Amino acid sequence: MKCVVVVVFFVWCLYIQLSNCNNVTYDGKALLINGERRILFSGSIHYPRSLPDMWKGLIEKAKDGGLDVVDTYVFWNLHEPSPGTYDFQGRNDLVKFVRLVQKAGLYVHLRIGPYICGEWNFGGFPVWLKFVPGISFRTDNEPFKLAMATFTQKIVQMMKDEKLFQSQGGPIILSQIENEYETEGKEFGAAGSAYMNWAAKMAVETDTGVPWVMCKEDDAPDPMINTCNGFYCDYFSPNKPYKPTFWTEAWTAWFTTFGGPIHQRPVEDLAFAVARFIQKGGSFVNYYMFHGGTNFGRTAGGPFITTSYDYDAPIDEYGLIRQPKFGHLKQLHDAVKLCAKALLTGEPSNMTLGTYQKAKVFSSSSGDCAAFLSNYHWTSSARVTFNGRNYILPPWSISILPGCKSVIYNTAQVEVQINQMSFSPTNVEPFSWETFNEDISSIEDGPLMSYGGLLEQLNITRDTTDYLWYTTSVKVDSNESFLRGGRLPTLVAGSTGHGMHVFINGKLTGSSFGNHDSSKFKFTGRIQLQAGVNRVSLLSMAAGLPNNGPHFEMREMGVLGPVAIHGLDKGTMDLSRQTWSYKVGLEGEAMNLGSLSSIPAVDWVWDSSVKENTQPLTWYKAYFNVPEGDEPLALDMSSMQKGQVWINGKNIGRYWTVHANGNCTDCSYSGTYRPNKCQSGCGHPTQQWYHVPRSWLMPSRNLIVVFEEMGGNPSGITLVKRSITSICTEASEYRPVIKNTHQNHGGLNEQNVVKINLHCAARQFISAIKFVSFGTPSGACGNLQQGTCHFPNSRSVLQKLCVGRQRCLATVPTSIFGGDPCPNLSKKLSAEVVCQHRVTT
């Protein structure tokens, strides 16, 4: 009988173990994977914003950076370009992407949405959805709910068929339905609440076996986990005590718009924000973005979102590691993981250490302990006492103490190198251009539609092109005063977005544009008319469809008026209600000039001396061989104005060299971060370089096609390579208490050492020292300068330690630099070295 009891007990234990296998649940502390609470760090990598040949490397770098999870949206408008027609090939191969994450040993958070925002065209919605009869987006509307449920279930079933949910042994541990709905839901009132509850129920009924989340939705019904998005989320608590505290978008910086500056977020502040969230009880952090990538083609939303979606992410647009952001966050992840047991099993307590200083302590019954010592003052360091020991806390920082004794990490103390990345010439010969000009006189040839009045652009183009021609005729009396030397009349044309080129009798008269904050604008300019019939042609341009807000079905763009000519002898001539003819797209688009197969379709004109070209609406083509090396490539488009570029038939995106306007002053890591802080690039083109994926290139005779709207200098277009050209390090002689610092009677025993940490990329080595000073150097990487205190043999010490090596890692006593010329000053080592590719034979 005893044997039977033992066997039954064994079977029961085995059953319990198996029931926890491939199981994802949650409690008030964290996500539980196979019964184990986990603190998880995640990073957003959007599969269509990079290339399939980049995915493996990006995922591996994410893992090297200490991530546990890769997060991605699912892009409805890519996958269902027309109703019931699906595309999961190439950059759209979602299954391949998820499998690569699984192969790397990471988890996936699949944010199905299917509304995604994401600065993506139309927020990820397919434009055909706007024209479904009776539809109203993101509310209690049957046509919309049917389309949304059909797509959501399509994606879920695809993942199930491939056994990709964790409940099936796959990597997907979380899914998201809807996206940042709370603000829109309030506008819809009861209908919004009904829709939100329907969406949650629909998602849960797909039976994925993993939890679902709703971000920025405080009313998310059970079992949905409501989550936080933002620059800081330590204020956030879930709507039920039995739900974990998740941060689904920790913004690593901010998106960029044409005409705006580049946004950067200091890693010290980002790390501070994450540490604040963890000490608050957070157990899931997703960096948005960890790799931003590129808005290829016409995928950028906004309007006016740049083709680059770099986002100042730890991995840059081209797939290169951005230091110190990548390394400092990696060290943060390592430090938090050392505290995981105390964080997930201990009870928190608070201590006040000073006016701006606090301690958050997690202690468990099993003796595990972790402490977070914080200093919220913006400018002043603080010396605090905790558990009988003294600690120095830099301003706006948190020190992490696994075991509640020694500091192993401080958010403001960056001890990893800084990478200086730049663009440099390739060995590609200058482009030899051929040209083709749009025949503006033929606008009224071919398929046209005419209408008495002005029509909304998207209703006509269905977003198949950025361009729509509005053309009408104006008859001018030969006795008009302006024809005899009088003042020229003025054309005023109102547009709901996004840009307009004005042609009078086939000649470009002027252009006007909206901007990201206000897409509506008005063109006002004097025009040269002639006696008799004149043709007024307005080329309206899209610059990415809006990606947020309610009522997508009601969004309008194009020339909707009023359009009028002022200053005629008989007063104002209103053109708004005249008969207008409409032509979709450009002549070159109709012939698909960007593709390899259609190049012979027109008579290209070769001009060896083509330089500055003021002719608008011009197409250029040239051929080039693939450059040597393996560095990422880009086109420098600074000599042009506005248009699009194709490489071997693939559209790399919209370009626009409009100069950035912003507040590009000094940037301090301390203090609350907002997008108006730490801006750069003012007075220069918002985006100058445009990513050219190497996987799109052939060994020789690669086709480049440029469409320029206004005129530029194509001889200035160059193919460049992006690489890490130099690296910098900074290490203080005196640091806070860290793991190799010893305590002596409760005080600090400061060690006179500096840690050198320099490493070049693969197949590179440290070839030269550009700058080095141990003492009181100043300046930033790329502009370092000696201070009043400098050890003369700094260069010889670093030369001996580092030159010729790929990595230079050493902790050295400061005595190695010789006698101390300034014994009463705090000193640091600053260095910048050159990385060079090894020549192989």
C-alpha positions in Angstrom: 0.0 0.0 0.0 2.9 2.3 0.8 4.3 1.7 -2.7 1.0 2.7 -4.2 1.0 5.9 -2.2 4.5 6.7 -3.3 3.7 6.1 -7.0 0.6 8.2 -6.8 2.5 11.0 -5.1 5.2 10.8 -7.8 2.7 10.9 -10.6 1.0 13.9 -9.0 4.3 15.8 -8.7 5.1 15.0 -12.3 1.7 16.3 -13.3 2.3 19.6 -11.4 5.7 20.0 -13.2 4.2 19.3 -16.6 1.3 21.7 -16.0 3.8 24.5 -15.3 5.7 23.7 -18.5 5.1 26.2 -21.3 2.8 28.1 -19.0 2.6 31.9 -18.8 0.6 33.6 -16.0 1.0 36.6 -13.8 0.5 37.9 -10.3 0.8 41.2 -8.6 4.6 41.0 -8.7 5.6 39.8 -12.2 5.0 37.6 -15.2 5.4 33.9 -14.3 7.0 31.8 -17.0 6.7 28.1 -16.2 5.8 29.0 -12.6 8.8 31.3 -12.1 8.5 35.0 -11.5 10.7 37.0 -13.9 12.0 40.5 -14.2 12.2 41.0 -18.0 13.9 43.6 -20.1 12.6 44.0 -23.7 13.4 46.1 -26.7 11.3 47.1 -29.7 12.7 46.0 -33.1 10.2 46.4 -35.9 10.8 43.8 -38.6 9.8 45.9 -41.7 12.0 48.8 -40.6 15.1 46.7 -41.3 16.0 43.9 -43.7 15.8 40.1 -43.2 19.5 39.8 -43.5 19.9 42.3 -40.6 17.4 40.5 -38.3 19.7 37.9 -36.9 22.4 40.4 -36.0 20.0 42.8 -34.4 18.5 40.1 -32.3 21.9 38.9 -31.2 22.9 42.4 -30.2 19.7 42.8 -28.3 20.6 39.6 -26.4 24.1 40.8 -25.8 22.6 44.0 -24.4 20.9 42.1 -21.6 17.4 41.8 -23.1 15.1 38.9 -22.5 12.3 39.9 -24.9 12.0 41.4 -28.4 8.9 43.5 -28.9 7.3 44.2 -32.3 4.1 45.6 -33.7 2.3 43.7 -36.4 1.8 46.0 -39.5 -1.7 45.5 -40.9 -1.3 47.7 -43.9 1.8 45.7 -45.0 0.2 42.3 -44.5 -3.2 43.0 -46.1 -2.7 45.6 -48.8 -6.1 44.9 -50.2 -9.1 43.1 -48.6 -8.3 39.4 -48.2 -5.0 39.6 -50.0 -2.1 38.9 -47.7 1.7 39.5 -47.9 4.1 37.8 -45.5 7.2 37.8 -47.8 10.6 39.5 -47.5 10.5 42.3 -44.9 7.0 41.3 -44.1 8.0 37.7 -43.0 6.7 37.9 -39.4 7.0 34.1 -38.8 10.7 34.2 -39.8 11.4 37.1 -37.5 9.7 35.4 -34.6 11.6 32.2 -35.2 14.9 34.0 -35.3 14.1 35.5 -31.9 13.2 32.0 -30.6 16.5 30.6 -32.0 18.4 33.3 -30.1 16.8 32.1 -26.9 14.7 35.2 -26.3 11.0 35.8 -25.8 8.6 37.8 -28.0 6.0 40.4 -27.1 3.7 40.5 -30.2 1.7 43.7 -30.3 -1.0 42.9 -32.8 -2.9 46.1 -32.3 -3.9 46.1 -35.1 -3.8 49.9 -34.6 -0.1 50.7 -33.9 0.5 54.5 -34.2 4.3 54.1 -34.4 4.8 57.1 -36.7 3.7 54.6 -39.4 1.6 55.5 -42.4 -2.1 55.7 -41.3 -1.2 54.2 -37.9 -0.8 50.8 -39.5 -4.4 50.7 -40.9 -4.7 49.7 -44.6 -6.1 52.7 -46.5 -8.8 50.6 -48.1 -10.4 50.3 -44.7 -11.3 54.0 -44.8 -13.7 53.2 -47.8 -15.6 50.4 -46.2 -19.2 51.6 -46.2 -20.5 52.8 -42.8 -17.1 52.4 -41.1 -16.0 54.4 -38.1 -12.5 53.6 -36.7 -11.8 52.4 -33.2 -15.2 52.6 -31.8 -18.3 50.4 -31.3 -18.8 50.1 -35.1 -19.7 46.7 -36.7 -17.8 47.1 -40.0 -14.6 48.2 -38.2 -14.9 45.4 -35.5 -15.4 42.8 -38.2 -12.3 43.9 -40.1 -10.2 44.2 -36.9 -11.3 40.8 -35.6 -10.7 39.1 -38.9 -7.1 40.4 -39.1 -6.4 39.7 -35.4 -7.6 36.2 -35.7 -5.6 35.7 -38.9 -2.4 36.6 -37.1 -3.2 34.6 -34.0 -4.0 31.5 -36.1 -0.8 31.9 -38.1 1.2 32.0 -34.9 -0.7 29.0 -33.6 -0.2 27.0 -36.8 3.6 27.6 -36.4 3.4 26.8 -32.7 4.9 30.1 -31.7 3.0 30.9 -28.5 4.7 29.9 -25.3 1.8 27.7 -24.4 2.8 25.7 -27.5 6.5 25.8 -26.7 7.1 29.0 -28.7 8.7 32.3 -27.8 5.6 34.6 -27.6 4.9 35.3 -23.9 2.7 38.4 -24.3 0.3 39.9 -26.9 -1.2 43.3 -27.2 -4.6 44.3 -28.4 -5.4 48.0 -29.3 -2.8 50.6 -28.5 -2.9 53.8 -26.3 -6.7 53.9 -26.6 -7.6 55.8 -23.4 -7.6 59.3 -24.9 -9.6 58.3 -27.9 -11.9 56.2 -25.8 -12.9 59.2 -23.8 -13.8 61.1 -26.9 -16.1 58.3 -28.0 -17.8 58.0 -24.6 -20.0 55.0 -24.1 -19.3 53.7 -27.6 -15.5 53.8 -26.8 -15.9 51.9 -23.6 -18.1 49.3 -25.4 -15.4 48.9 -28.1 -12.6 48.6 -25.6 -14.4 45.8 -23.7 -15.3 44.1 -27.0 -11.6 44.2 -28.2 -10.5 42.7 -24.9 -13.1 39.9 -25.0 -12.3 39.2 -28.7 -8.6 38.9 -28.0 -9.0 36.6 -25.0 -11.3 34.3 -26.9 -8.6 33.6 -29.4 -7.2 31.4 -26.7 -3.5 32.0 -27.2 -2.5 30.6 -23.7 -0.5 33.8 -22.9 -1.6 37.0 -21.3 -2.8 40.0 -23.2 -2.0 43.7 -22.5 -3.6 47.0 -23.2 -1.2 49.9 -23.0 -2.3 53.3 -21.7 -5.8 52.0 -20.9 -6.6 52.4 -17.2 -10.0 50.8 -17.7 -8.6 47.6 -19.3 -11.0 44.8 -18.1 -9.7 41.6 -16.6 -7.8 39.6 -17.5 -6.1 42.3 -19.6 -2.9 43.8 -18.0 -3.0 47.6 -18.4 0.5 49.1 -18.9 2.3 52.3 -19.1 4.0 54.2 -22.0 6.2 57.3 -21.5 9.5 58.9 -20.7 8.9 57.9 -17.0 6.5 55.4 -15.5 7.4 55.3 -11.8 4.1 57.0 -11.1 2.1 54.1 -12.6 0.2 51.4 -10.9 -2.0 48.7 -12.7 -5.7 48.9 -12.2 -5.9 45.8 -10.0 -3.5 44.8 -7.2 -3.2 41.3 -8.7 -1.7 42.6 -11.9 2.0 43.2 -12.5 3.5 46.6 -13.2 4.6 46.8 -16.9 6.2 49.5 -18.9 5.5 48.7 -22.6 7.2 51.8 -24.0 10.2 53.3 -22.3 11.0 56.0 -24.9 14.7 56.0 -25.6 14.3 59.5 -27.2 11.7 60.8 -29.7 10.9 60.6 -33.4 12.2 63.1 -35.9 10.1 65.2 -38.3 11.3 67.0 -41.5 12.2 70.6 -40.5 12.6 69.6 -36.9 15.8 68.8 -34.9 17.3 65.5 -34.0 16.2 64.3 -30.5 18.6 62.7 -28.1 18.0 61.3 -24.7 21.0 61.0 -22.4 21.5 57.4 -21.2 22.0 58.6 -17.6 18.4 59.9 -17.6 17.0 56.8 -19.3 18.8 54.5 -16.8 17.6 56.7 -14.0 14.0 56.4 -15.2 14.2 52.6 -15.5 15.8 52.2 -12.1 13.0 54.4 -10.6 10.4 52.1 -12.3 12.1 48.9 -11.0 12.3 50.2 -7.4 8.6 51.1 -7.7 7.9 47.4 -8.3 8.1 47.3 -12.1 9.0 43.9 -13.5 8.8 44.4 -17.3 10.5 47.2 -19.2 10.4 47.6 -23.0 12.7 50.1 -24.7 10.9 51.9 -27.5 13.0 51.7 -29.6 16.0 49.4 -29.1 16.6 49.5 -32.9 14.5 52.1 -34.7 15.5 51.3 -38.3 14.2 53.0 -41.5 10.9 54.0 -42.9 11.5 52.6 -46.3 9.3 53.6 -49.3 6.2 55.5 -48.3 5.7 53.9 -44.9 6.5 56.9 -42.8 3.4 58.5 -41.1 3.0 61.7 -39.4 2.8 63.6 -41.7 6.4 64.7 -42.2 8.0 61.8 -40.3 11.6 61.4 -41.6 12.7 58.3 -43.5 15.1 57.6 -40.6 13.5 56.2 -37.5 16.7 56.1 -35.6 15.1 57.2 -32.3 18.6 57.6 -30.6 18.2 53.9 -29.9 20.9 51.6 -28.4 21.3 50.1 -31.8 21.3 52.8 -34.5 19.4 52.9 -37.8 22.2 51.0 -39.6 22.5 48.2 -37.0 25.6 49.6 -35.3 25.9 49.7 -31.5 25.5 53.2 -30.1 27.7 53.7 -27.1 27.5 54.6 -24.3 23.7 54.0 -24.4 24.0 50.3 -25.2 26.7 49.4 -22.7 25.3 51.5 -19.8 21.9 49.9 -20.2 23.5 46.5 -20.3 25.2 47.1 -17.0 21.9 48.3 -15.6 20.2 45.1 -16.7 23.0 43.0 -15.1 22.7 45.0 -11.8 18.9 44.6 -11.6 19.1 40.9 -12.4 21.4 40.5 -9.4 18.6 42.0 -7.3 15.9 39.9 -8.9 15.3 37.5 -6.0 14.9 40.2 -3.4 12.7 42.3 -5.8 10.4 39.4 -6.6 10.1 37.9 -3.1 10.9 40.7 -0.7 8.8 43.3 0.9 9.7 47.0 0.1 10.4 49.6 2.7 11.3 53.3 2.3 13.9 55.4 4.1 14.5 59.1 3.9 18.3 59.9 3.6 18.0 63.6 3.0 15.8 66.3 1.5 16.1 64.9 -2.0 17.6 61.5 -1.1 15.8 58.2 -0.4 16.4 54.5 0.0 14.1 51.8 -1.3 15.0 48.5 0.4 13.6 45.0 -0.6 14.1 42.3 2.1 12.9 38.7 2.0 12.4 36.2 4.8 15.1 34.1 3.3 17.6 36.9 3.8 17.8 38.3 0.3 18.2 42.1 0.2 18.5 44.8 -2.4 18.7 48.6 -2.0 18.1 51.5 -4.4 19.7 54.8 -3.1 18.3 57.8 -5.0 19.2 61.4 -5.3 16.5 63.5 -7.0 18.4 66.8 -6.9 19.1 68.1 -10.4 22.5 69.6 -9.7 24.1 68.6 -6.4 25.7 65.3 -5.4 24.9 64.1 -1.9 26.8 62.1 0.7 24.4 59.9 2.5 24.6 57.2 5.3 22.8 53.9 4.8 23.1 50.9 7.1 26.0 52.6 8.8 28.0 53.2 5.6 28.6 56.3 3.6 27.8 56.7 -0.1 28.2 59.4 -2.6 25.2 59.9 -4.9 25.6 62.0 -8.0 22.7 64.3 -8.9 19.6 62.8 -10.6 20.8 59.2 -10.0 20.2 55.9 -8.3 22.8 53.6 -6.9 21.9 49.9 -6.9 23.1 47.7 -4.1 22.5 43.9 -4.4 22.9 42.6 -0.9 22.3 46.1 0.5 26.0 46.7 1.0 28.1 47.6 -2.1 27.2 49.7 -5.0 27.7 47.9 -8.3 26.0 50.5 -10.5 25.0 54.1 -10.5 22.8 55.5 -13.3 24.8 58.7 -13.7 28.2 57.1 -13.6 28.9 55.9 -17.2 31.9 53.6 -17.4 31.6 52.4 -20.9 33.1 53.9 -24.0 31.6 56.4 -26.4 31.5 55.5 -30.1 32.0 58.3 -32.6 30.2 57.2 -35.8 30.5 59.1 -39.1 30.0 58.8 -42.8 33.0 58.5 -45.1 33.5 58.1 -48.9 33.3 54.8 -50.6 35.3 53.7 -53.6 32.2 54.2 -55.9 32.9 56.4 -58.9 30.8 59.6 -59.2 27.4 58.9 -60.7 27.0 59.5 -64.4 23.4 60.8 -64.6 20.8 60.6 -67.3 17.6 62.7 -67.0 13.9 62.6 -67.9 11.7 65.6 -67.3 8.0 65.4 -66.6 6.0 67.0 -69.4 3.8 69.4 -67.4 2.0 70.4 -70.6 0.7 66.8 -70.9 -1.1 66.9 -67.5 -4.4 67.0 -69.2 -3.6 64.0 -71.5 -4.5 60.5 -70.5 -7.0 59.4 -67.9 -8.6 62.4 -66.1 -11.6 63.1 -64.1 -13.3 66.5 -63.9 -15.5 67.9 -61.2 -17.2 71.2 -60.4 -15.2 72.1 -57.2 -12.3 70.8 -55.2 -12.1 67.1 -54.1 -10.3 65.5 -51.2 -7.0 63.9 -52.3 -7.1 60.5 -50.5 -10.5 59.7 -52.0 -9.0 59.9 -55.4 -5.5 58.5 -55.0 -6.3 55.8 -52.4 -2.7 56.4 -51.3 -1.3 54.8 -54.4 0.9 57.8 -54.8 2.0 61.0 -52.9 0.9 63.2 -55.9 -2.4 64.5 -57.2 -2.7 67.2 -59.9 -5.5 69.8 -59.6 -5.8 71.8 -62.9 -8.2 74.5 -64.0 -8.3 77.3 -66.5 -8.4 81.1 -66.0 -9.3 83.5 -68.7 -7.6 86.9 -68.5 -8.9 90.0 -70.3 -6.2 91.7 -72.5 -7.0 95.0 -70.8 -5.9 93.9 -67.3 -3.7 96.5 -65.7 -1.0 94.1 -64.7 -0.4 93.3 -68.3 0.6 96.9 -68.9 3.1 97.1 -66.0 0.8 97.0 -63.1 1.2 94.9 -60.0 0.9 91.2 -60.6 -2.1 89.4 -59.2 -1.8 87.1 -56.2 -2.9 83.5 -56.0 -4.1 82.2 -52.6 -4.7 78.4 -52.3 -5.6 76.7 -49.1 -4.7 73.1 -48.5 -5.4 70.6 -45.7 -1.9 69.0 -46.4 0.7 68.3 -46.9 2.6 70.2 -49.6 1.9 72.0 -52.9 3.8 73.1 -56.0 2.1 75.8 -58.0 2.5 75.8 -61.8 1.2 78.6 -64.0 1.2 77.7 -67.7 3.6 74.9 -67.1 6.2 76.9 -65.1 6.8 76.5 -61.4 5.7 79.6 -59.5 6.3 78.6 -55.9 5.8 75.9 -53.3 4.3 75.7 -49.8 4.2 73.1 -47.1 2.6 72.3 -43.8 4.4 70.7 -40.9 4.0 67.8 -38.5 2.1 69.9 -35.9 -0.1 71.6 -38.5 -0.5 70.0 -41.9 -2.9 72.7 -43.1 -1.3 75.6 -44.9 -1.9 78.4 -47.4 0.0 79.2 -50.5 0.2 82.9 -51.2 2.3 84.2 -54.2 2.2 86.6 -57.1 1.7 84.9 -60.4 2.5 85.8 -64.0 -0.6 85.4 -66.2 -1.1 86.1 -69.9 -3.9 87.5 -71.9 -6.4 84.8 -72.8 -6.6 81.3 -71.3 -4.2 80.3 -68.6 -3.7 77.0 -67.0 -3.4 76.8 -63.2 -2.0 73.4 -62.0 -1.5 72.6 -58.4 0.5 69.5 -57.6 -0.7 68.4 -54.1 1.7 66.2 -52.2 1.3 63.8 -49.3 4.1 63.4 -46.8 2.8 60.4 -44.8 -0.7 59.9 -43.6 -1.7 60.7 -40.0 -0.9 58.0 -37.5 -2.8 58.9 -34.4 -6.0 60.4 -33.1 -9.7 59.4 -33.6 -11.9 59.2 -36.7 -9.4 58.0 -39.3 -12.4 57.7 -41.7 -12.8 61.5 -41.6 -9.2 62.5 -42.2 -8.8 64.8 -45.2 -5.9 66.1 -47.2 -5.3 67.9 -50.5 -6.4 71.3 -51.9 -9.8 71.9 -50.5 -9.7 75.7 -50.8 -10.4 78.4 -50.9 -8.5 79.0 -54.1 -8.7 82.6 -55.5 -6.8 85.1 -57.5 -6.6 88.6 -56.0 -5.7 91.9 -57.6 -7.5 91.7 -60.9 -9.2 94.8 -62.2 -12.6 93.3 -61.4 -11.6 92.2 -57.9 -11.2 88.7 -56.7 -11.7 85.6 -58.9 -12.9 82.6 -56.9 -11.6 79.4 -58.5 -12.9 77.0 -55.8 -16.2 76.2 -57.5 -14.8 76.1 -61.1 -14.4 72.9 -63.0 -11.1 71.2 -62.0 -9.5 68.2 -63.7 -7.7 65.6 -61.6 -4.8 63.4 -62.5 -3.4 60.8 -60.1 0.4 60.6 -59.9 3.2 61.4 -62.1 4.1 60.4 -65.6 7.3 58.7 -64.4 5.3 56.8 -61.8 2.8 55.6 -64.4 5.8 54.2 -66.3 7.3 52.8 -63.1 10.6 54.5 -63.8 12.1 53.4 -60.4 12.1 49.7 -61.5 14.7 47.8 -63.4 12.3 46.6 -66.1 10.8 49.9 -67.2 14.0 51.9 -67.8 13.8 51.6 -71.6 10.3 53.0 -71.5 11.4 56.6 -72.0 14.2 58.4 -73.8 16.7 59.3 -71.1 19.0 62.2 -71.9 22.7 61.9 -70.9 24.5 65.0 -69.8 28.0 64.7 -68.6 28.0 68.2 -67.2 24.7 68.0 -65.3 25.1 70.0 -62.1 22.7 72.6 -60.7 19.4 71.8 -62.3 16.5 74.2 -61.6 14.1 72.2 -63.7 11.4 70.8 -61.4 9.9 67.3 -61.6 13.0 65.7 -63.0 14.0 62.0 -62.9 17.7 61.0 -62.8 19.2 57.6 -63.3 22.7 56.2 -63.0 24.5 52.9 -62.4 27.1 51.9 -59.9 29.1 48.9 -58.7 28.8 47.7 -55.1 31.5 49.3 -52.9 34.1 47.2 -51.2 33.8 46.3 -47.5 30.9 45.4 -45.4 30.0 48.7 -43.7 26.4 49.9 -43.9 25.8 52.3 -46.8 23.9 55.5 -47.2 23.2 58.2 -49.9 24.2 61.7 -49.1 21.3 63.8 -50.6 22.3 67.2 -49.2 22.7 68.7 -52.7 19.1 68.0 -53.6 15.8 69.4 -52.3 12.8 67.0 -52.1 11.7 63.8 -53.7 12.2 60.0 -53.6 15.0 57.5 -54.4 14.9 53.9 -55.7 17.8 51.4 -55.7 17.3 48.5 -58.1 13.6 49.1 -58.1 13.2 49.4 -54.3 12.1 52.7 -52.8 14.5 53.7 -50.0 12.1 56.5 -48.9 11.2 60.2 -49.2 14.1 62.7 -48.9 13.8 66.3 -48.0 16.8 68.5 -47.2 14.8 71.2 -45.3 16.9 72.6 -42.5 16.1 71.8 -38.9 14.7 74.5 -36.6 14.9 73.9 -32.8 16.6 74.6 -29.5 20.1 73.1 -30.0 21.7 74.3 -26.7 23.8 72.4 -24.2 22.3 69.1 -23.0 22.4 68.0 -19.4 21.3 64.5 -18.3 19.8 65.8 -15.1 16.2 67.0 -14.8 13.0 65.8 -16.4 13.5 64.8 -20.1 11.1 66.1 -22.7 11.5 66.3 -26.5 12.4 70.0 -26.3 15.5 69.1 -24.4 18.8 67.8 -25.9 18.1 68.7 -29.5 20.8 68.7 -32.2 21.2 69.4 -35.9 19.8 72.9 -35.9 20.6 74.8 -39.1 21.4 71.6 -41.0 19.2 69.3 -43.1 17.0 67.3 -40.7 18.1 64.2 -42.6 21.1 64.2 -44.9 21.9 60.5 -45.2 19.5 57.8 -46.4 20.1 54.1 -45.7 20.9 51.9 -48.7 20.7 48.2 -47.6 23.6 46.2 -48.9 21.3 43.2 -49.4 19.5 45.3 -52.1 22.7 45.5 -54.2 24.2 43.4 -56.9 28.0 43.1 -57.5 27.8 45.5 -60.5 25.5 47.8 -62.5 23.1 48.7 -59.6 20.4 51.2 -60.7 19.8 54.4 -58.8 16.8 56.5 -59.7 16.1 59.8 -58.1 12.9 61.9 -58.5 13.5 65.5 -57.7 10.4 67.8 -57.2 12.0 71.2 -57.2 15.5 71.1 -58.5 19.0 70.3 -57.2 22.5 69.4 -58.0 22.6 65.6 -58.6 26.4 65.7 -59.1 26.6 66.2 -55.3 24.8 62.9 -54.5 27.4 60.4 -53.1 27.3 56.9 -51.7 28.9 56.8 -48.3 29.6 54.2 -45.6 28.8 54.5 -41.9 31.3 53.2 -39.4 32.8 53.8 -36.0 35.8 56.0 -36.7 36.9 56.7 -33.1 36.0 55.8 -29.6 36.3 57.7 -26.3 36.4 56.7 -22.7 36.2 58.6 -19.5 37.0 57.2 -16.1 37.2 59.0 -12.8 40.0 58.4 -10.3 37.4 58.6 -7.5 34.2 56.8 -7.9 31.2 55.9 -5.6 31.5 52.7 -3.5 31.5 49.8 -6.0 32.1 46.1 -5.7 35.9 46.4 -5.6 35.9 49.2 -3.0 36.5 48.3 0.6 34.8 49.9 3.6 36.8 51.1 6.6 34.9 52.0 9.8 31.8 53.0 7.9 33.7 55.5 5.7 35.0 55.5 2.1 38.3 53.9 1.3 38.8 55.5 -2.1 41.2 53.6 -4.4 43.5 55.5 -6.7 42.7 53.5 -9.8 41.1 54.2 -13.1 39.4 51.7 -15.3 40.2 51.8 -19.0 37.5 50.3 -21.3 38.0 50.6 -25.0 37.1 48.2 -27.8 36.8 48.6 -31.6 34.3 46.7 -33.7 35.0 43.3 -35.2 37.9 43.3 -37.7 39.1 46.6 -36.3 42.0 47.6 -34.1 43.1 50.7 -32.1 45.5 52.3 -34.6 46.2 55.7 -33.0 45.5 57.9 -30.1 43.8 61.2 -31.0 43.7 62.6 -27.5 44.5 61.4 -24.0 44.8 63.2 -20.7 44.8 62.1 -17.1 44.1 65.1 -15.0 41.3 67.6 -15.5 40.4 67.3 -19.2 37.1 68.9 -20.5 34.9 68.7 -23.5 32.9 65.9 -25.2 34.0 63.1 -27.4 35.3 64.6 -30.6 36.2 67.8 -28.9 38.3 66.9 -25.8 40.8 69.4 -24.4 43.4 69.4 -21.7 42.6 71.1 -18.4 44.8 72.9 -16.0 46.0 69.6 -14.6 47.6 67.1 -17.0 50.0 64.2 -16.5 52.6 64.6 -19.3 53.1 60.8 -19.9 49.4 60.1 -20.3 49.9 59.3 -24.0 52.8 57.0 -23.6 50.9 55.0 -20.9 47.8 54.5 -23.2 50.0 53.9 -26.2 51.6 51.0 -24.5 48.4 49.5 -23.1 46.1 49.9 -26.1 47.5 50.5 -29.6 47.4 47.5 -31.8 44.6 45.8 -29.9 40.9 45.4 -30.7 40.1 45.6 -27.0 41.8 47.5 -24.2 40.4 46.6 -20.8 42.5 47.4 -17.8 42.2 48.7 -14.2 45.4 50.5 -13.5 46.7 52.4 -10.4 47.0 56.1 -11.0 50.6 55.9 -10.0 51.3 54.5 -13.5 51.0 58.1 -14.8 53.9 59.3 -12.7 54.1 61.9 -9.9 51.0 63.8 -9.1 51.3 67.5 -10.3 47.9 68.4 -8.7 47.4 66.3 -5.5 44.4 68.3 -4.3 42.2 67.9 -7.4 39.9 65.1 -8.4 41.2 63.6 -11.6 39.9 61.6 -14.5 41.2 59.9 -17.6 39.7 61.1 -20.9 40.8 59.5 -24.2 39.8 59.3 -27.8 41.4 56.6 -30.1 41.1 55.7 -33.7 39.7 52.4 -34.9 40.9 51.1 -38.2 40.0 48.0 -40.3 42.7 45.3 -40.4 44.0 44.7 -43.9 43.7 41.0 -44.8 45.7 39.4 -47.6 
